Amino acid sequence: MALTRTATKLTHEAAIALIRAAADHATAMGQPQCIAVVDEGCNLLSFIRMDGARVLSIESARRKAETAASTGRATGGMGPDLEIKLAIATEGRMTNLKGGVPIIIDGAVVGGIGVGSGTGDQDKEVAEAAIKAVFG
């Protein structure tokens, strides 16, 4: 019986690269964003609030990242009935707002990125662009 296992982990260098790539994409689209990167355990690795991004989006960006990392799915695809249950069951720690995308490497969820301050579609686009820029 094995008592340990090897796991792929997201590094702080990767988190910083994701933040930079997301900020670059947000700048190119003209929409300042709040951007959060968490590891697979939903621990915050990196965060930025771009100049002009909404203060209200600080927490939602982090919650989007945490939700994507813990579920392994992008946020925003749940029906309204499940969305309310999710918020209640997790005491508001998880959200169904668009803009959270899991970071999956070799089939394993290693973290999540959450973006907020634009429209849901803009937030999702920035998150996906960052992952593509860093991991291909």
N, CA, C and O of each residue as an XYZ file, in Angstrom:
544
protein
N       0.849     -1.175      0.000
C       0.000      0.000      0.000
C       0.897      1.241      0.000
O       1.791      1.380      0.835
N       0.638      2.135     -0.953
C       1.402      3.381     -1.032
C       0.883      4.373      0.004
O      -0.325      4.530      0.180
N       1.800      5.029      0.676
C       1.421      6.003      1.692
C       1.613      7.447      1.242
O       1.175      8.379      1.917
N       2.259      7.623      0.118
C       2.438      8.966     -0.433
C       2.204      8.921     -1.938
O       2.146      7.851     -2.543
N       2.070     10.101     -2.523
C       1.933     10.188     -3.970
C       2.569     11.484     -4.447
O       2.654     12.465     -3.708
N       3.002     11.466     -5.667
C       3.592     12.648     -6.272
C       2.492     13.447     -6.955
O       1.612     12.885     -7.607
N       2.551     14.753     -6.798
C       1.525     15.606     -7.400
C       2.181     16.792     -8.097
O       3.184     17.327     -7.627
N       1.603     17.192     -9.219
C       2.045     18.388     -9.924
C       1.462     19.597     -9.208
O       0.264     19.645     -8.928
N       2.308     20.564     -8.918
C       1.878     21.765     -8.192
C       2.137     23.008     -9.030
O       3.116     23.068     -9.774
N       1.278     23.977     -8.912
C       1.442     25.266     -9.566
C       2.461     26.074     -8.764
O       2.337     26.193     -7.545
N       3.459     26.625     -9.436
C       4.484     27.414     -8.746
C       4.083     28.882     -8.675
O       3.183     29.334     -9.384
N       4.769     29.614     -7.806
C       4.494     31.050     -7.743
C       4.940     31.741     -9.030
O       4.363     32.756     -9.419
N       5.965     31.196     -9.693
C       6.385     31.763    -10.974
C       5.278     31.632    -12.021
O       5.038     32.552    -12.802
N       4.614     30.490    -12.025
C       3.493     30.292    -12.955
C       2.348     31.243    -12.619
O       1.715     31.804    -13.514
N       2.087     31.421    -11.324
C       1.013     32.325    -10.907
C       1.293     33.755    -11.360
O       0.398     34.450    -11.841
N       2.542     34.187    -11.201
C       2.915     35.538    -11.630
C       2.806     35.664    -13.149
O       2.338     36.682    -13.659
N       3.237     34.633    -13.867
C       3.135     34.650    -15.333
C       1.674     34.719    -15.771
O       1.349     35.421    -16.728
N       0.796     34.002    -15.083
C      -0.633     34.051    -15.399
C      -1.206     35.443    -15.152
O      -1.985     35.952    -15.958
N      -0.821     36.051    -14.044
C      -1.283     37.408    -13.735
C      -0.837     38.374    -14.830
O      -1.627     39.185    -15.312
N       0.435     38.280    -15.219
C       0.955     39.177    -16.261
C       0.233     38.970    -17.589
O      -0.144     39.934    -18.256
N       0.045     37.713    -17.966
C      -0.628     37.421    -19.237
C      -2.072     37.919    -19.212
O      -2.561     38.474    -20.195
N      -2.748     37.718    -18.084
C      -4.132     38.182    -17.963
C      -4.198     39.709    -18.007
O      -5.061     40.276    -18.676
N      -3.296     40.365    -17.300
C      -3.278     41.833    -17.287
C      -2.980     42.386    -18.681
O      -3.571     43.383    -19.098
N      -2.068     41.740    -19.393
C      -1.765     42.173    -20.764
C      -2.997     42.064    -21.659
O      -3.282     42.967    -22.446
N      -3.722     40.956    -21.533
C      -4.921     40.756    -22.354
C      -6.005     41.769    -21.970
O      -6.673     42.333    -22.837
N      -6.169     41.989    -20.672
C      -7.167     42.956    -20.210
C      -6.832     44.364    -20.702
O      -7.721     45.120    -21.093
N      -5.552     44.706    -20.679
C      -5.117     46.017    -21.169
C      -5.412     46.154    -22.659
O      -5.892     47.191    -23.115
N      -5.119     45.095    -23.409
C      -5.363     45.116    -24.857
C      -6.846     45.290    -25.176
O      -7.196     45.921    -26.174
N      -7.713     44.738    -24.339
C      -9.160     44.876    -24.580
C      -9.720     46.156    -23.958
O     -10.886     46.495    -24.164
N      -8.883     46.863    -23.198
C      -9.324     48.122    -22.605
C     -10.212     47.972    -21.394
O     -11.003     48.865    -21.089
N     -10.092     46.833    -20.684
C     -10.935     46.579    -19.522
C     -10.067     46.205    -18.322
O      -9.602     45.069    -18.237
N      -9.837     47.136    -17.390
C      -9.065     46.793    -16.191
C      -9.769     45.688    -15.400
O     -10.998     45.646    -15.334
N      -8.978     44.799    -14.803
C      -9.542     43.631    -14.138
C      -8.895     43.382    -12.782
O      -7.775     43.821    -12.518
N      -9.614     42.675    -11.939
C      -9.059     42.044    -10.746
C      -8.779     40.603    -11.151
O      -9.631     39.947    -11.750
N      -7.576     40.107    -10.824
C      -7.162     38.777    -11.277
C      -6.577     38.014    -10.093
O      -5.678     38.509     -9.414
N      -7.085     36.814     -9.848
C      -6.605     35.975     -8.750
C      -6.186     34.616     -9.287
O      -6.825     34.065    -10.183
N      -5.103     34.080     -8.727
C      -4.644     32.732     -9.059
C      -4.508     31.961     -7.751
O      -3.850     32.415     -6.815
N      -5.140     30.786     -7.700
C      -5.061     29.920     -6.522
C      -4.493     28.564     -6.912
O      -4.510     28.186     -8.083
N      -3.989     27.835     -5.917
C      -3.516     26.480     -6.175
C      -4.676     25.496     -6.060
O      -5.827     25.904     -5.905
N      -4.374     24.203     -6.135
C      -5.433     23.189     -6.129
C      -6.197     23.141     -4.812
O      -7.318     22.635     -4.771
N      -5.613     23.655     -3.741
C      -6.277     23.699     -2.443
C      -6.970     25.027     -2.180
O      -7.397     25.298     -1.058
N      -7.080     25.847     -3.207
C      -7.731     27.162     -3.151
C      -6.956     28.182     -2.326
O      -7.532     29.151     -1.832
N      -5.652     27.964     -2.176
C      -4.800     28.925     -1.489
C      -4.351     29.988     -2.484
O      -3.885     29.663     -3.576
N      -4.488     31.239     -2.114
C      -4.131     32.341     -3.004
C      -2.627     32.358     -3.250
O      -1.834     32.391     -2.310
N      -2.244     32.335     -4.530
C      -0.837     32.413     -4.915
C      -0.470     33.802     -5.405
O       0.634     34.281     -5.146
N      -1.384     34.450     -6.108
C      -1.094     35.766     -6.656
C      -2.397     36.499     -6.947
O      -3.418     35.892     -7.270
N      -2.331     37.829     -6.823
C      -3.513     38.650     -7.070
C      -3.068     40.025     -7.530
O      -2.024     40.524     -7.110
N      -3.864     40.636     -8.397
C      -3.652     42.026     -8.783
C      -5.000     42.687     -9.031
O      -5.924     42.086     -9.579
N      -5.077     43.929     -8.613
C      -6.210     44.779     -8.991
C      -5.627     45.851     -9.890
O      -4.915     46.746     -9.434
N      -5.935     45.749    -11.167
C      -5.417     46.713    -12.131
C      -6.002     48.094    -11.851
O      -7.113     48.218    -11.338
N      -5.240     49.125    -12.196
C      -5.736     50.489    -12.053
C      -7.068     50.614    -12.783
O      -7.172     50.292    -13.967
N      -8.077     51.083    -12.068
C      -9.391     51.271    -12.670
C     -10.337     50.096    -12.508
O     -11.522     50.217    -12.820
N      -9.842     48.956    -12.025
C     -10.722     47.799    -11.800
C     -11.591     48.063    -10.571
O     -11.183     48.775     -9.653
N     -12.767     47.496    -10.562
C     -13.723     47.720     -9.475
C     -13.269     47.049     -8.179
O     -12.849     45.892     -8.176
N     -13.363     47.791     -7.091
C     -13.018     47.253     -5.777
C     -13.929     46.073     -5.438
O     -13.482     45.096     -4.836
N     -15.183     46.160     -5.815
C     -16.146     45.093     -5.543
C     -15.711     43.762     -6.159
O     -16.098     42.700     -5.672
N     -14.918     43.813     -7.215
C     -14.508     42.593     -7.917
C     -13.316     41.885     -7.281
O     -12.936     40.802     -7.729
N     -12.724     42.471     -6.253
C     -11.591     41.823     -5.584
C     -12.010     40.444     -5.072
O     -11.370     39.440     -5.386
N     -13.077     40.402     -4.290
C     -13.525     39.123     -3.720
C     -14.106     38.193     -4.765
O     -13.875     36.985     -4.712
N     -14.857     38.730     -5.716
C     -15.470     37.842     -6.707
C     -14.410     37.170     -7.569
O     -14.582     36.012     -7.950
N     -13.320     37.863     -7.887
C     -12.246     37.239     -8.669
C     -11.650     36.066     -7.904
O     -11.403     35.004     -8.476
N     -11.420     36.259     -6.620
C     -10.865     35.168     -5.809
C     -11.854     34.005     -5.711
O     -11.460     32.845     -5.838
N     -13.107     34.299     -5.492
C     -14.131     33.239     -5.392
C     -14.254     32.466     -6.707
O     -14.433     31.248     -6.696
N     -14.159     33.158     -7.817
C     -14.202     32.484     -9.118
C     -13.029     31.522     -9.257
O     -13.205     30.390     -9.709
N     -11.834     31.962     -8.873
C     -10.651     31.101     -8.946
C     -10.809     29.885     -8.037
O     -10.501     28.763     -8.437
N     -11.287     30.107     -6.823
C     -11.479     29.010     -5.867
C     -12.512     28.008     -6.369
O     -12.318     26.798     -6.246
N     -13.594     28.501     -6.926
C     -14.642     27.617     -7.437
C     -14.121     26.771     -8.589
O     -14.366     25.566     -8.638
N     -13.406     27.396     -9.513
C     -12.858     26.660    -10.658
C     -11.846     25.615    -10.206
O     -11.833     24.500    -10.726
N     -10.997     25.968     -9.242
C      -9.988     25.020     -8.753
C     -10.634     23.850     -8.019
O     -10.210     22.706     -8.183
N     -11.646     24.125     -7.219
C     -12.240     23.049     -6.421
C     -13.191     22.159     -7.205
O     -13.364     20.989     -6.864
N     -13.810     22.696     -8.253
C     -14.743     21.881     -9.041
C     -14.118     21.329    -10.316
O     -14.624     20.368    -10.894
N     -13.018     21.940    -10.754
C     -12.396     21.519    -12.011
C     -13.192     21.941    -13.233
O     -13.004     21.398    -14.321
N     -14.081     22.909    -13.052
C     -14.928     23.379    -14.151
C     -14.941     24.902    -14.175
O     -14.781     25.557    -13.146
N     -15.134     25.442    -15.358
C     -15.267     26.891    -15.484
C     -16.555     27.342    -14.809
O     -17.556     26.625    -14.818
N     -16.522     28.522    -14.231
C     -17.717     29.065    -13.593
C     -18.637     29.678    -14.647
O     -18.210     30.029    -15.747
N     -19.899     29.794    -14.281
C     -20.857     30.451    -15.160
C     -21.795     29.527    -15.902
O     -22.677     30.005    -16.616
N     -21.641     28.226    -15.762
C     -22.461     27.308    -16.532
C     -23.575     26.629    -15.766
O     -24.266     25.770    -16.314
N     -23.760     26.990    -14.527
C     -24.748     26.341    -13.681
C     -26.121     26.997    -13.820
O     -26.212     28.203    -14.048
N     -27.162     26.230    -13.687
C     -28.515     26.783    -13.699
C     -28.784     27.588    -12.436
O     -28.101     27.398    -11.429
N     -29.773     28.489    -12.473
C     -30.051     29.365    -11.330
C     -30.382     28.616    -10.043
O     -30.019     29.067     -8.956
N     -31.068     27.476    -10.151
C     -31.423     26.727     -8.945
C     -30.178     26.176     -8.252
O     -30.081     26.224     -7.026
N     -29.235     25.657     -9.021
C     -28.000     25.139     -8.434
C     -27.091     26.263     -7.960
O     -26.357     26.107     -6.984
N     -27.142     27.382     -8.644
C     -26.317     28.535     -8.268
C     -26.631     28.985     -6.841
O     -25.720     29.255     -6.059
N     -27.895     29.063     -6.510
C     -28.308     29.471     -5.163
C     -27.887     28.424     -4.144
O     -27.389     28.768     -3.072
N     -28.080     27.149     -4.466
C     -27.686     26.076     -3.552
C     -26.181     26.087     -3.311
O     -25.728     25.864     -2.188
N     -25.402     26.346     -4.365
C     -23.947     26.406     -4.246
C     -23.534     27.507     -3.277
O     -22.704     27.286     -2.395
N     -24.105     28.677     -3.440
C     -23.766     29.803     -2.568
C     -24.145     29.516     -1.118
O     -23.383     29.826     -0.203
N     -25.313     28.929     -0.907
C     -25.764     28.624      0.453
C     -24.905     27.527      1.075
O     -24.463     27.654      2.216
N     -24.670     26.458      0.332
C     -23.916     25.316      0.863
C     -22.476     25.666      1.208
O     -21.883     25.048      2.092
N     -21.914     26.642      0.524
C     -20.508     27.003      0.761
C     -20.374     28.330      1.505
O     -19.282     28.892      1.589
N     -21.481     28.824      2.041
C     -21.504     30.098      2.765
C     -20.876     31.215      1.941
O     -20.143     32.055      2.464
N     -21.174     31.210      0.651
C     -20.713     32.256     -0.247
C     -19.292     32.111     -0.751
O     -18.798     32.996     -1.450
N     -18.622     31.020     -0.415
C     -17.230     30.844     -0.840
C     -17.128     30.444     -2.304
O     -16.085     30.646     -2.926
N     -18.180     29.888     -2.856
C     -18.166     29.504     -4.263
C     -19.199     30.327     -5.016
O     -20.209     30.758     -4.461
N     -18.913     30.531     -6.303
C     -19.789     31.362     -7.119
C     -19.952     30.769     -8.506
O     -19.125     29.981     -8.967
N     -21.021     31.158     -9.153
C     -21.261     30.735    -10.527
C     -21.098     31.903    -11.505
O     -21.490     31.791    -12.666
N     -20.534     33.003    -11.057
C     -20.278     34.123    -11.959
C     -19.228     33.725    -12.988
O     -18.253     33.056    -12.643
N     -19.407     34.121    -14.240
C     -18.419     33.812    -15.281
C     -17.081     34.459    -14.955
O     -17.017     35.544    -14.377
N     -16.009     33.764    -15.342
C     -14.675     34.329    -15.177
C     -13.728     33.477    -14.370
O     -12.578     33.866    -14.164
N     -14.176     32.320    -13.905
C     -13.302     31.380    -13.204
C     -13.000     30.204    -14.109
O     -13.913     29.590    -14.661
N     -11.716     29.883    -14.267
C     -11.314     28.790    -15.156
C     -10.293     27.917    -14.433
O      -9.330     28.435    -13.870
N     -10.493     26.589    -14.442
C      -9.505     25.717    -13.802
C      -8.218     25.663    -14.615
O      -8.233     25.803    -15.838
N      -7.119     25.461    -13.925
C      -5.825     25.268    -14.584
C      -5.547     23.773    -14.520
O      -5.322     23.221    -13.443
N      -5.565     23.126    -15.671
C      -5.434     21.669    -15.746
C      -4.163     21.324    -16.505
O      -3.981     21.734    -17.651
N      -3.286     20.568    -15.859
C      -2.024     20.138    -16.449
C      -1.984     18.614    -16.430
O      -2.125     17.999    -15.374
N      -1.793     18.015    -17.586
C      -1.740     16.555    -17.700
C      -2.931     15.882    -17.022
O      -2.781     14.849    -16.371
N      -4.095     16.468    -17.177
C      -5.317     15.889    -16.641
C      -5.584     16.171    -15.173
O      -6.619     15.760    -14.649
N      -4.676     16.864    -14.498
C      -4.850     17.162    -13.075
C      -5.120     18.651    -12.873
O      -4.465     19.502    -13.475
N      -6.086     18.947    -12.022
C      -6.363     20.342    -11.678
C      -5.276     20.807    -10.714
O      -5.132     20.262     -9.619
N      -4.512     21.818    -11.129
C      -3.428     22.337    -10.288
C      -3.761     23.714     -9.719
O      -2.989     24.270     -8.937
N      -4.905     24.260    -10.110
C      -5.302     25.556     -9.593
C      -6.444     26.148    -10.379
O      -7.113     25.470    -11.157
N      -6.651     27.437    -10.155
C      -7.697     28.153    -10.871
C      -7.336     29.613    -11.003
O      -6.595     30.158    -10.185
N      -7.859     30.241    -12.031
C      -7.703     31.678    -12.215
C      -9.090     32.293    -12.254
O      -9.995     31.776    -12.908
N      -9.244     33.400    -11.547
C     -10.507     34.111    -11.525
C     -10.304     35.555    -11.922
O      -9.363     36.208    -11.470
N     -11.181     36.047    -12.761
C     -11.078     37.407    -13.276
C     -12.419     38.103    -13.088
O     -13.470     37.514    -13.342
N     -12.382     39.353    -12.645
C     -13.618     40.090    -12.463
C     -13.422     41.580    -12.606
O     -12.396     42.123    -12.198
N     -14.385     42.229    -13.174
C     -14.518     43.679    -13.275
C     -15.098     44.065    -14.625
O     -15.579     45.185    -14.796
N     -15.057     43.154    -15.578
C     -15.678     43.403    -16.876
C     -17.011     42.685    -16.932
O     -17.595     42.362    -15.898
N     -17.488     42.437    -18.133
C     -18.664     41.584    -18.285
C     -18.222     40.148    -18.018
O     -17.024     39.863    -18.013
N     -19.152     39.260    -17.802
C     -18.798     37.860    -17.596
C     -18.009     37.291    -18.759
O     -17.048     36.549    -18.556
N     -18.406     37.630    -19.970
C     -17.696     37.128    -21.150
C     -16.281     37.690    -21.233
O     -15.355     36.975    -21.617
N     -16.103     38.964    -20.878
C     -14.758     39.542    -20.865
C     -13.891     38.864    -19.808
O     -12.727     38.552    -20.058
N     -14.462     38.639    -18.634
C     -13.722     37.999    -17.549
C     -13.246     36.611    -17.972
O     -12.087     36.251    -17.765
N     -14.148     35.843    -18.560
C     -13.809     34.493    -19.015
C     -12.742     34.538    -20.104
O     -11.811     33.733    -20.093
N     -12.870     35.463    -21.036
C     -11.893     35.589    -22.124
C     -10.491     35.875    -21.580
O      -9.514     35.288    -22.044
N     -10.393     36.764    -20.610
C      -9.095     37.107    -20.027
C      -8.490     35.893    -19.325
O      -7.301     35.616    -19.486
N      -9.294     35.170    -18.551
C      -8.799     33.984    -17.842
C      -8.302     32.925    -18.822
O      -7.218     32.369    -18.643
N      -9.084     32.652    -19.843
C      -8.692     31.642    -20.833
C      -7.449     32.068    -21.607
O      -6.587     31.239    -21.901
N      -7.351     33.352    -21.938
C      -6.186     33.855    -22.676
C      -4.914     33.718    -21.844
O      -3.853     33.399    -22.382
N      -5.013     33.954    -20.550
C      -3.844     33.831    -19.677
C      -3.344     32.393    -19.625
O      -2.144     32.143    -19.733
N      -4.259     31.455    -19.462
C      -3.863     30.041    -19.416
C      -3.220     29.631    -20.732
O      -2.198     28.944    -20.741
N      -3.813     30.048    -21.836
C      -3.257     29.710    -23.150
C      -1.870     30.321    -23.337
O      -0.971     29.666    -23.864
N      -1.691     31.565    -22.911
C      -0.402     32.245    -23.072
C       0.702     31.571    -22.258
O       1.847     31.494    -22.705
N       0.363     31.089    -21.076
C       1.378     30.509    -20.188
C       1.600     29.024    -20.458
O       2.742     28.565    -20.482
N       0.532     28.280    -20.659
C       0.650     26.825    -20.779
C       0.445     26.291    -22.197
O       0.676     25.110    -22.456
N       0.014     27.154    -23.109
C      -0.170     26.725    -24.496
C      -1.496     26.152    -24.817
O      -1.741     25.764    -25.959
